[in-house]
């Protein structure tokens, strides 16, 4: 049986960290409509300065696919996120290492 990380070998990953879960859903929807991508599990972070942020929760949207598709997905997702609560950071990794692939599976969304 093939492990899950091997299923994405050679695929780029786009990481978009935004303010709030609603913004993450809107960005993910726009990105998936713009490029032939799939989503990895979202991740969340509540930083120490959460009360001073526009929304006290940071959520990372993770797109997977060919580099060109991930670029299009990120472009659309960033546009939507900027029009809503905003972007913390974004980055595209063209060919993640095996160790990075493992880290992409980590999510605190199902934890308190």
C-alpha positions, 0 to 999 in steps of 0.5 A: 500500500502506497503511503499518503505522502507518496501520492503527492510526489512531484506536486507543488504546495501553496500555503496561504495563511489568513485571518479566520476560518470563514476567510479560509473557506472563501479563499479555498473555494476561489482557489479550487475554482481557479486551478486544478488543485486539491486541498490538504487539511487546513491548520490553525494557529491562535498566536499570543497577540490574538486579541490585537488581530482582525480575527483572533484565529489564523488558518492555513489553506494548503493547495496541491497540484501542478505549479501552474495550477497552484499559482492560479489557485493562490492568485484567486485565493489571495484576491478573495482573502484580501477582500475579506479579513486579509492575508498573514503570509503566502508561499508556494513550494514547487517540490516539497521534500519528504519531511515537508510532506509529513509536516503538511499533514499536521493540523491543530484544527481538530484540537482545542 
